[in-house]
């Protein structure tokens, strides 16, 4: 039912191609303040923008300021998506988010809470099991500023990514393929590929793409089985927010004034496969029991029901 929301009169796949280009343009515009702030800072110090590498560039403005500007482009996309959905597709924005009559906030908060609690427990256990792998990084003032930025901006970032991959593109590829397995696999691969240039990949190797693509697949399964983005929205927000607040490292994409700093030498071992092969399946079982999911094969691989359906069109 969720993917069939894209099947309404006048909606065609080429519009999703145009919409994707618009999203890229909007995201690029959202990155301009960061570049402008960096260039201004360098000029004020008499330095040249062309003589620094990416690592140096990310340290010029300070961690909190850099984090804010990095997340700003996602915030711009977040607020642009309803406009693109309505003007380009004449579709209610709600129909790109869920098959329910309205967004189910209880689902979002439940998913958020489950993953938040899990991450906190794992962090505490990891800290006491191997304290030599962590450095106490907590400072009140920068942490409070971080918390303010993170609590406001990170949910916008993660929601923008879910809007794009599990909402907009999944429905678009469903409209193209007329089945469910194709948009599920393709959006998962695209989501993982978006993280290919993260510093974690350079540090740990391409094997970590198993985790990124597997996470995208997990979010896609949540979306198709639950007929909406709510669970993926809550889970994704918890994952990035708690990570930013609790643990950072010198080689992670998010450099923050977190409580702890991971000083261990990263390795691409079983810990890469553990979430994808063990943790995510267990969580799928938990969600399936709570929400009564059935008919997995049809919901994940079957043809899209009633492709001629005409949904309510906003005017």
Order of alpha helices (4+ residues) and beta strands (2+ residues): alpha-alpha-alpha-alpha-beta-alpha-alpha-alpha-alpha-alpha-alpha-beta-beta-alpha-alpha-alpha
